[in-house]
C-alpha cells in the first residue's frame, strides 16, 4: 500500500514552533518511527509552505496512490484551490490536525477541505497521523 503524508505551511518547524500546542518532536523523527513501525507500507512524505506545490503534489499522486494523509495547516481555513484539488483526484484524502482546531480560535473552526475528504482526525498530537494511517487497513 502506497500512502503520502502531505504537510502544509509552517509544519517544517515542528519541534520548534509553539511547542505548547504542537509538541517537541520534529516531523522527520516522528516519520522515521512510523516508517519503522509500518514497514509493510510505503509511506512517502512531502512538506511545502507553498499552496501551489501542495496542489501539484495532490495531482501527482492522486490517481496512483492508495491514500493521502493531509495536514493542510493554515490553508485548511483558506484554500478553495486545495479543496478543489482533493475533489479532482481519485485517491482518498484524510484531513488531520495535531491540535484540536475546534478548541482554538474561531477562524480555525472552518475547513474548506472538510467537505471533500474521507474523514477528519484532529487533536491527538502527532498521533493524529497514525490514527489516520489506520483508516487505510
Ligand atoms: C494545524 C491547525 C491549523 O489551524 C494551523 O494553522 C496549523 C496546524 C494543526 O495541525 O493543528 O498550522 O493544522
Backbone and ligand atoms as CSV (ligand in chain L), in Angstrom:
chain,resi,resn,atom,element,x,y,z
A,1,UNK,N,N,0.832,-1.199,0.000
A,1,UNK,CA,C,0.000,0.000,0.000
A,1,UNK,C,C,0.876,1.262,0.000
A,2,UNK,N,N,0.503,2.204,-0.847
A,2,UNK,CA,C,1.304,3.431,-1.017
A,2,UNK,C,C,0.531,4.634,-0.477
A,3,UNK,N,N,1.111,5.264,0.539
A,3,UNK,CA,C,0.445,6.407,1.162
A,3,UNK,C,C,1.371,7.617,1.137
A,4,UNK,N,N,0.766,8.794,1.059
A,4,UNK,CA,C,1.539,10.039,1.143
A,4,UNK,C,C,1.087,10.837,2.358
A,5,UNK,N,N,2.050,11.265,3.157
A,5,UNK,CA,C,1.764,12.263,4.186
A,5,UNK,C,C,2.159,13.609,3.603
A,6,UNK,N,N,1.200,14.526,3.571
A,6,UNK,CA,C,1.405,15.831,2.949
A,6,UNK,C,C,1.175,16.915,3.997
A,7,UNK,N,N,2.228,17.655,4.295
A,7,UNK,CA,C,2.153,18.700,5.315
A,7,UNK,C,C,2.266,20.083,4.700
A,8,UNK,N,N,1.424,20.983,5.178
A,8,UNK,CA,C,1.387,22.342,4.675
A,8,UNK,C,C,2.264,23.305,5.465
A,9,UNK,N,N,1.961,24.597,5.353
A,9,UNK,CA,C,2.852,25.657,5.826
A,9,UNK,C,C,3.166,25.616,7.317
A,10,UNK,N,N,4.416,25.897,7.606
A,10,UNK,CA,C,4.960,26.028,8.966
A,10,UNK,C,C,5.153,24.693,9.694
A,11,UNK,N,N,4.724,23.600,9.068
A,11,UNK,CA,C,4.889,22.298,9.729
A,11,UNK,C,C,6.326,21.790,9.608
A,12,UNK,N,N,7.142,22.458,8.774
A,12,UNK,CA,C,8.591,22.174,8.770
A,12,UNK,C,C,9.233,22.614,10.089
A,13,UNK,N,N,8.537,23.436,10.861
A,13,UNK,CA,C,9.102,23.928,12.126
A,13,UNK,C,C,8.625,23.125,13.336
A,14,UNK,N,N,7.975,21.992,13.095
A,14,UNK,CA,C,7.504,21.189,14.238
A,14,UNK,C,C,8.670,20.829,15.139
A,15,UNK,N,N,8.445,20.938,16.451
A,15,UNK,CA,C,9.527,20.737,17.416
A,15,UNK,C,C,10.035,22.062,17.946
A,16,UNK,N,N,10.012,23.077,17.052
A,16,UNK,CA,C,10.483,24.418,17.444
A,16,UNK,C,C,9.305,25.381,17.569
A,17,UNK,N,N,8.258,25.117,16.782
A,17,UNK,CA,C,7.139,26.040,16.658
A,17,UNK,C,C,6.123,25.817,17.784
A,18,UNK,N,N,5.835,26.835,18.572
A,18,UNK,CA,C,4.809,26.769,19.616
A,18,UNK,C,C,4.713,25.359,20.233
A,19,UNK,N,N,5.781,24.897,20.903
A,19,UNK,CA,C,5.773,23.516,21.406
A,19,UNK,C,C,4.628,23.204,22.376
A,20,UNK,N,N,4.103,24.239,23.035
A,20,UNK,CA,C,2.955,24.032,23.937
A,20,UNK,C,C,1.725,23.539,23.185
A,21,UNK,N,N,1.633,23.885,21.898
A,21,UNK,CA,C,0.486,23.451,21.080
A,21,UNK,C,C,0.862,22.240,20.225
A,22,UNK,N,N,2.057,22.312,19.616
A,22,UNK,CA,C,2.395,21.302,18.602
A,22,UNK,C,C,3.424,20.261,19.044
A,23,UNK,N,N,3.937,20.381,20.271
A,23,UNK,CA,C,4.852,19.363,20.798
A,23,UNK,C,C,6.319,19.650,20.497
A,24,UNK,N,N,7.172,18.762,21.026
A,24,UNK,CA,C,8.630,18.963,20.977
A,24,UNK,C,C,9.325,18.168,19.865
A,25,UNK,N,N,8.584,17.305,19.185
A,25,UNK,CA,C,9.224,16.429,18.199
A,25,UNK,C,C,9.238,17.048,16.807
A,26,UNK,N,N,10.314,16.806,16.082
A,26,UNK,CA,C,10.324,17.208,14.672
A,26,UNK,C,C,9.517,16.166,13.893
A,27,UNK,N,N,8.964,16.591,12.755
A,27,UNK,CA,C,8.173,15.624,11.989
A,27,UNK,C,C,9.059,14.539,11.405
A,28,UNK,N,N,10.282,14.887,11.055
A,28,UNK,CA,C,11.211,13.909,10.461
A,28,UNK,C,C,11.451,12.748,11.432
A,29,UNK,N,N,11.641,13.057,12.724
A,29,UNK,CA,C,11.856,11.992,13.723
A,29,UNK,C,C,10.612,11.123,13.860
A,30,UNK,N,N,9.457,11.786,13.923
A,30,UNK,CA,C,8.198,11.040,14.053
A,30,UNK,C,C,7.974,10.137,12.826
A,31,UNK,N,N,8.271,10.687,11.643
A,31,UNK,CA,C,8.093,9.923,10.402
A,31,UNK,C,C,8.945,8.653,10.411
A,32,UNK,N,N,10.179,8.781,10.895
A,32,UNK,CA,C,11.076,7.616,10.967
A,32,UNK,C,C,10.443,6.513,11.805
A,33,UNK,N,N,9.856,6.873,12.953
A,33,UNK,CA,C,9.247,5.848,13.817
A,33,UNK,C,C,8.043,5.222,13.125
A,34,UNK,N,N,7.275,6.038,12.400
A,34,UNK,CA,C,6.110,5.496,11.671
A,34,UNK,C,C,6.563,4.519,10.586
A,35,UNK,N,N,7.599,4.927,9.828
A,35,UNK,CA,C,8.070,4.083,8.722
A,35,UNK,C,C,8.662,2.775,9.238
A,36,UNK,N,N,9.301,2.819,10.424
A,36,UNK,CA,C,9.847,1.588,11.011
A,36,UNK,C,C,8.737,0.680,11.523
A,37,UNK,N,N,7.711,1.278,12.118
A,37,UNK,CA,C,6.599,0.503,12.691
A,37,UNK,C,C,5.732,-0.136,11.601
A,38,UNK,N,N,5.592,0.566,10.460
A,38,UNK,CA,C,4.713,0.067,9.391
A,38,UNK,C,C,5.550,-0.220,8.149
A,39,UNK,N,N,6.487,-1.163,8.296
A,39,UNK,CA,C,7.441,-1.478,7.221
A,39,UNK,C,C,6.747,-2.000,5.972
A,40,UNK,N,N,5.572,-2.611,6.173
A,40,UNK,CA,C,4.868,-3.211,5.039
A,40,UNK,C,C,4.235,-2.137,4.141
A,41,UNK,N,N,4.156,-0.909,4.641
A,41,UNK,CA,C,3.565,0.180,3.853
A,41,UNK,C,C,4.667,1.043,3.236
A,42,UNK,N,N,4.365,1.631,2.097
A,42,UNK,CA,C,5.246,2.678,1.569
A,42,UNK,C,C,4.654,4.003,1.999
A,43,UNK,N,N,5.377,4.682,2.882
A,43,UNK,CA,C,4.880,5.975,3.373
A,43,UNK,C,C,5.811,7.066,2.856
A,44,UNK,N,N,5.337,7.798,1.860
A,44,UNK,CA,C,6.125,8.923,1.342
A,44,UNK,C,C,5.722,10.190,2.080
A,45,UNK,N,N,6.617,11.191,2.016
A,45,UNK,CA,C,6.372,12.427,2.767
A,45,UNK,C,C,6.759,13.632,1.928
A,46,UNK,N,N,5.905,14.658,1.979
A,46,UNK,CA,C,6.229,15.925,1.313
A,46,UNK,C,C,5.682,17.057,2.153
A,47,UNK,N,N,6.492,18.100,2.299
A,47,UNK,CA,C,6.042,19.307,3.021
A,47,UNK,C,C,6.317,20.511,2.151
A,48,UNK,N,N,5.379,21.459,2.136
A,48,UNK,CA,C,5.646,22.717,1.450
A,48,UNK,C,C,4.918,23.856,2.144
A,49,UNK,N,N,5.532,25.014,2.042
A,49,UNK,CA,C,4.895,26.232,2.546
A,49,UNK,C,C,4.129,26.956,1.443
A,50,UNK,N,N,4.109,26.341,0.267
A,50,UNK,CA,C,3.554,26.995,-0.924
A,50,UNK,C,C,2.293,26.254,-1.386
A,51,UNK,N,N,1.197,26.972,-1.456
A,51,UNK,CA,C,-0.101,26.366,-1.776
A,51,UNK,C,C,-0.069,25.570,-3.091
A,52,UNK,N,N,0.498,26.189,-4.142
A,52,UNK,CA,C,0.516,25.540,-5.449
A,52,UNK,C,C,1.324,24.247,-5.456
A,53,UNK,N,N,2.380,24.191,-4.642
A,53,UNK,CA,C,3.175,22.950,-4.579
A,53,UNK,C,C,2.375,21.824,-3.920
A,54,UNK,N,N,1.531,22.183,-2.965
A,54,UNK,CA,C,0.679,21.159,-2.332
A,54,UNK,C,C,-0.345,20.646,-3.346
A,55,UNK,N,N,-0.877,21.565,-4.146
A,55,UNK,CA,C,-1.845,21.182,-5.189
A,55,UNK,C,C,-1.162,20.301,-6.237
A,56,UNK,N,N,0.046,20.691,-6.668
A,56,UNK,CA,C,0.789,19.871,-7.645
A,56,UNK,C,C,1.027,18.466,-7.113
A,57,UNK,N,N,1.356,18.341,-5.844
A,57,UNK,CA,C,1.626,17.021,-5.246
A,57,UNK,C,C,0.352,16.184,-5.224
A,58,UNK,N,N,-0.778,16.805,-4.894
A,58,UNK,CA,C,-2.053,16.071,-4.916
A,58,UNK,C,C,-2.336,15.539,-6.323
A,59,UNK,N,N,-2.072,16.368,-7.340
A,59,UNK,CA,C,-2.270,15.921,-8.723
A,59,UNK,C,C,-1.332,14.751,-9.061
A,60,UNK,N,N,-0.080,14.864,-8.590
A,60,UNK,CA,C,0.958,13.875,-8.914
A,60,UNK,C,C,0.603,12.477,-8.383
A,61,UNK,N,N,0.091,12.417,-7.153
A,61,UNK,CA,C,-0.151,11.096,-6.539
A,61,UNK,C,C,-1.619,10.674,-6.635
A,62,UNK,N,N,-2.479,11.600,-7.031
A,62,UNK,CA,C,-3.919,11.448,-6.837
A,62,UNK,C,C,-4.625,10.422,-7.691
A,63,UNK,N,N,-3.900,9.767,-8.617
A,63,UNK,CA,C,-4.537,8.722,-9.419
A,63,UNK,C,C,-3.802,7.389,-9.280
A,64,UNK,N,N,-2.774,7.354,-8.430
A,64,UNK,CA,C,-1.982,6.123,-8.293
A,64,UNK,C,C,-1.820,5.676,-6.834
A,65,UNK,N,N,-1.768,6.595,-5.903
A,65,UNK,CA,C,-1.563,6.217,-4.500
A,65,UNK,C,C,-2.875,5.725,-3.880
A,66,UNK,N,N,-2.732,4.968,-2.774
A,66,UNK,CA,C,-3.924,4.437,-2.092
A,66,UNK,C,C,-4.542,5.430,-1.122
A,67,UNK,N,N,-3.749,6.389,-0.673
A,67,UNK,CA,C,-4.303,7.361,0.262
A,67,UNK,C,C,-3.359,8.513,0.512
A,68,UNK,N,N,-3.940,9.634,0.904
A,68,UNK,CA,C,-3.160,10.812,1.306
A,68,UNK,C,C,-3.629,11.225,2.699
A,69,UNK,N,N,-2.654,11.447,3.583
A,69,UNK,CA,C,-2.930,11.999,4.911
A,69,UNK,C,C,-2.467,13.448,4.854
A,70,UNK,N,N,-3.410,14.361,4.902
A,70,UNK,CA,C,-3.123,15.770,4.626
A,70,UNK,C,C,-3.336,16.654,5.850
A,71,UNK,N,N,-2.255,17.297,6.277
A,71,UNK,CA,C,-2.385,18.399,7.225
A,71,UNK,C,C,-2.111,19.674,6.429
A,72,UNK,N,N,-3.171,20.299,5.971
A,72,UNK,CA,C,-3.023,21.498,5.133
A,72,UNK,C,C,-2.700,22.724,5.980
A,73,UNK,N,N,-2.609,22.523,7.309
A,73,UNK,CA,C,-2.253,23.606,8.243
A,73,UNK,C,C,-3.131,24.837,7.978
A,74,UNK,N,N,-2.540,26.027,7.903
A,74,UNK,CA,C,-3.353,27.251,7.774
A,74,UNK,C,C,-4.201,27.264,6.497
A,75,UNK,N,N,-3.725,26.563,5.438
A,75,UNK,CA,C,-4.509,26.533,4.193
A,75,UNK,C,C,-5.841,25.808,4.353
A,76,UNK,N,N,-5.946,24.994,5.399
A,76,UNK,CA,C,-7.230,24.339,5.707
A,76,UNK,C,C,-8.345,25.386,5.765
A,77,UNK,N,N,-7.992,26.526,6.341
A,77,UNK,CA,C,-9.008,27.528,6.654
A,77,UNK,C,C,-9.183,28.581,5.557
A,78,UNK,N,N,-8.423,28.424,4.462
A,78,UNK,CA,C,-8.451,29.481,3.433
A,78,UNK,C,C,-8.541,28.963,1.994
A,79,UNK,N,N,-8.159,27.703,1.740
A,79,UNK,CA,C,-7.825,27.340,0.359
A,79,UNK,C,C,-8.933,26.625,-0.419
A,80,UNK,N,N,-9.564,27.370,-1.313
A,80,UNK,CA,C,-10.505,26.757,-2.257
A,80,UNK,C,C,-9.724,25.897,-3.253
A,81,UNK,N,N,-8.492,26.316,-3.585
A,81,UNK,CA,C,-7.669,25.578,-4.551
A,81,UNK,C,C,-7.341,24.173,-4.073
A,82,UNK,N,N,-6.976,24.027,-2.803
A,82,UNK,CA,C,-6.668,22.689,-2.270
A,82,UNK,C,C,-7.964,21.870,-2.168
A,83,UNK,N,N,-9.050,22.516,-1.769
A,83,UNK,CA,C,-10.345,21.809,-1.701
A,83,UNK,C,C,-10.721,21.263,-3.081
A,84,UNK,N,N,-10.547,22.086,-4.122
A,84,UNK,CA,C,-10.884,21.648,-5.490
A,84,UNK,C,C,-9.967,20.517,-5.957
A,85,UNK,N,N,-8.680,20.595,-5.578
A,85,UNK,CA,C,-7.724,19.546,-5.986
A,85,UNK,C,C,-8.122,18.204,-5.368
A,86,UNK,N,N,-8.556,18.230,-4.118
A,86,UNK,CA,C,-8.970,16.976,-3.452
A,86,UNK,C,C,-10.177,16.387,-4.182
A,87,UNK,N,N,-11.076,17.259,-4.602
A,87,UNK,CA,C,-12.263,16.808,-5.332
A,87,UNK,C,C,-11.905,16.250,-6.707
A,88,UNK,N,N,-10.843,16.795,-7.285
A,88,UNK,CA,C,-10.469,16.425,-8.652
A,88,UNK,C,C,-9.778,15.060,-8.748
A,89,UNK,N,N,-9.162,14.614,-7.658
A,89,UNK,CA,C,-8.382,13.373,-7.721
A,89,UNK,C,C,-9.218,12.179,-7.260
A,90,UNK,N,N,-8.659,10.979,-7.491
A,90,UNK,CA,C,-9.392,9.752,-7.113
A,90,UNK,C,C,-8.958,9.210,-5.755
A,91,UNK,N,N,-7.707,9.453,-5.386
A,91,UNK,CA,C,-7.164,8.928,-4.128
A,91,UNK,C,C,-7.870,9.567,-2.934
A,92,UNK,N,N,-8.335,8.736,-1.979
A,92,UNK,CA,C,-8.988,9.313,-0.800
A,92,UNK,C,C,-8.010,10.098,0.080
A,93,UNK,N,N,-8.489,11.190,0.620
A,93,UNK,CA,C,-7.671,12.071,1.465
A,93,UNK,C,C,-8.283,12.111,2.868
A,94,UNK,N,N,-7.424,11.939,3.878
A,94,UNK,CA,C,-7.842,12.114,5.274
A,94,UNK,C,C,-7.262,13.436,5.761
A,95,UNK,N,N,-8.088,14.266,6.348
A,95,UNK,CA,C,-7.630,15.546,6.915
A,95,UNK,C,C,-7.184,15.310,8.350
A,96,UNK,N,N,-5.978,15.761,8.670
A,96,UNK,CA,C,-5.515,15.631,10.061
A,96,UNK,C,C,-5.034,16.978,10.592
A,97,UNK,N,N,-5.154,17.107,11.906
A,97,UNK,CA,C,-4.584,18.244,12.628
A,97,UNK,C,C,-3.975,17.744,13.920
A,98,UNK,N,N,-2.865,18.352,14.282
A,98,UNK,CA,C,-2.176,17.988,15.520
A,98,UNK,C,C,-2.977,18.511,16.719
A,99,UNK,N,N,-3.372,19.776,16.627
A,99,UNK,CA,C,-4.171,20.379,17.705
A,99,UNK,C,C,-5.657,20.151,17.425
A,100,UNK,N,N,-6.469,20.371,18.447
A,100,UNK,CA,C,-7.920,20.303,18.249
A,100,UNK,C,C,-8.371,21.663,17.730
A,101,UNK,N,N,-8.577,21.744,16.419
A,101,UNK,CA,C,-8.869,23.045,15.803
A,101,UNK,C,C,-10.185,23.641,16.315
A,102,UNK,N,N,-11.054,22.797,16.864
A,102,UNK,CA,C,-12.357,23.286,17.354
A,102,UNK,C,C,-12.274,23.875,18.761
A,103,UNK,N,N,-11.122,23.670,19.393
A,103,UNK,CA,C,-10.931,24.203,20.747
A,103,UNK,C,C,-10.082,25.464,20.732
A,104,UNK,N,N,-9.832,26.000,19.532
A,104,UNK,CA,C,-8.924,27.155,19.399
A,104,UNK,C,C,-9.693,28.366,18.851
A,105,UNK,N,N,-9.002,29.266,18.163
A,105,UNK,CA,C,-9.672,30.468,17.657
A,105,UNK,C,C,-10.801,30.063,16.699
A,106,UNK,N,N,-11.805,30.946,16.616
A,106,UNK,CA,C,-12.980,30.632,15.799
A,106,UNK,C,C,-12.629,30.419,14.315
A,107,UNK,N,N,-11.606,31.162,13.805
A,107,UNK,CA,C,-11.294,31.014,12.373
A,107,UNK,C,C,-10.775,29.623,12.041
A,108,UNK,N,N,-10.315,28.882,13.066
A,108,UNK,CA,C,-9.843,27.512,12.810
A,108,UNK,C,C,-10.985,26.487,12.780
A,109,UNK,N,N,-12.190,26.927,13.115
A,109,UNK,CA,C,-13.347,26.012,13.061
A,109,UNK,C,C,-13.768,25.713,11.635
A,110,UNK,N,N,-13.435,26.633,10.721
A,110,UNK,CA,C,-13.868,26.467,9.331
A,110,UNK,C,C,-12.791,25.733,8.538
A,111,UNK,N,N,-13.176,24.621,7.896
A,111,UNK,CA,C,-12.270,23.915,6.994
A,111,UNK,C,C,-12.869,23.918,5.597
A,112,UNK,N,N,-12.144,24.511,4.647
A,112,UNK,CA,C,-12.598,24.497,3.251
A,112,UNK,C,C,-12.477,23.104,2.650
A,113,UNK,N,N,-11.561,22.299,3.202
A,113,UNK,CA,C,-11.319,20.987,2.583
A,113,UNK,C,C,-12.235,19.900,3.148
A,114,UNK,N,N,-12.820,20.151,4.331
A,114,UNK,CA,C,-13.597,19.117,5.030
A,114,UNK,C,C,-14.676,18.436,4.165
A,115,UNK,N,N,-15.427,19.182,3.346
A,115,UNK,CA,C,-16.483,18.514,2.566
A,115,UNK,C,C,-15.949,17.515,1.541
A,116,UNK,N,N,-14.655,17.611,1.198
A,116,UNK,CA,C,-14.105,16.772,0.126
A,116,UNK,C,C,-13.215,15.635,0.621
A,117,UNK,N,N,-13.056,15.514,1.941
A,117,UNK,CA,C,-12.183,14.457,2.460
A,117,UNK,C,C,-13.005,13.278,2.958
A,118,UNK,N,N,-12.313,12.144,3.142
A,118,UNK,CA,C,-12.994,10.936,3.609
A,118,UNK,C,C,-13.348,11.051,5.090
A,119,UNK,N,N,-12.450,11.662,5.866
A,119,UNK,CA,C,-12.688,11.826,7.294
A,119,UNK,C,C,-11.672,12.773,7.884
A,120,UNK,N,N,-11.892,13.113,9.149
A,120,UNK,CA,C,-11.051,14.125,9.806
A,120,UNK,C,C,-10.610,13.619,11.176
A,121,UNK,N,N,-9.323,13.797,11.475
A,121,UNK,CA,C,-8.793,13.463,12.804
A,121,UNK,C,C,-8.092,14.703,13.330
A,122,UNK,N,N,-8.506,15.169,14.491
A,122,UNK,CA,C,-7.967,16.433,14.991
A,122,UNK,C,C,-7.760,16.369,16.500
A,123,UNK,N,N,-6.576,16.787,16.946
A,123,UNK,CA,C,-6.395,16.983,18.380
A,123,UNK,C,C,-5.611,15.919,19.125
A,124,UNK,N,N,-5.023,14.963,18.420
A,124,UNK,CA,C,-4.310,13.875,19.101
A,124,UNK,C,C,-2.787,14.017,19.021
A,125,UNK,N,N,-2.327,15.232,18.817
A,125,UNK,CA,C,-0.884,15.427,18.664
A,125,UNK,C,C,-0.412,14.741,17.393
A,126,UNK,N,N,0.871,14.352,17.362
A,126,UNK,CA,C,1.389,13.675,16.158
A,126,UNK,C,C,0.699,12.340,15.931
A,127,UNK,N,N,0.108,11.789,16.992
A,127,UNK,CA,C,-0.623,10.517,16.862
A,127,UNK,C,C,-1.800,10.628,15.878
A,128,UNK,N,N,-2.253,11.849,15.610
A,128,UNK,CA,C,-3.332,12.034,14.617
A,128,UNK,C,C,-2.960,11.367,13.292
A,129,UNK,N,N,-1.654,11.440,12.922
A,129,UNK,CA,C,-1.223,10.858,11.644
A,129,UNK,C,C,-1.333,9.329,11.668
A,130,UNK,N,N,-0.959,8.733,12.810
A,130,UNK,CA,C,-1.011,7.264,12.911
A,130,UNK,C,C,-2.470,6.789,12.917
A,131,UNK,N,N,-3.329,7.534,13.579
A,131,UNK,CA,C,-4.752,7.177,13.584
A,131,UNK,C,C,-5.321,7.226,12.160
A,132,UNK,N,N,-4.881,8.229,11.405
A,132,UNK,CA,C,-5.329,8.341,10.009
A,132,UNK,C,C,-4.813,7.155,9.183
A,133,UNK,N,N,-3.580,6.765,9.443
A,133,UNK,CA,C,-2.960,5.621,8.753
A,133,UNK,C,C,-3.819,4.370,8.936
A,134,UNK,N,N,-4.321,4.195,10.141
A,134,UNK,CA,C,-5.127,3.010,10.461
A,134,UNK,C,C,-6.423,2.958,9.671
A,135,UNK,N,N,-6.876,4.089,9.202
A,135,UNK,CA,C,-8.149,4.091,8.443
A,135,UNK,C,C,-7.977,3.424,7.078
A,136,UNK,N,N,-6.727,3.175,6.662
A,136,UNK,CA,C,-6.499,2.563,5.356
A,136,UNK,C,C,-6.366,1.037,5.404
A,137,UNK,N,N,-6.380,0.451,6.626
A,137,UNK,CA,C,-6.327,-1.015,6.677
A,137,UNK,C,C,-7.096,-1.574,7.859
L,1,LIG,C1,C,-2.903,22.702,12.333
L,1,LIG,C2,C,-4.005,23.654,12.818
L,1,LIG,C3,C,-4.093,24.866,11.925
L,1,LIG,O1,O,-5.130,25.726,12.367
L,1,LIG,C4,C,-2.785,25.641,11.949
L,1,LIG,O2,O,-2.839,26.732,11.061
L,1,LIG,C5,C,-1.609,24.774,11.693
L,1,LIG,C6,C,-1.568,23.414,12.207
L,1,LIG,C7,C,-2.695,21.515,13.298
L,1,LIG,O3,O,-2.086,20.549,12.874
L,1,LIG,O4,O,-3.122,21.565,14.454
L,1,LIG,O5,O,-0.615,25.246,11.120
L,1,LIG,O6,O,-3.293,22.180,11.080
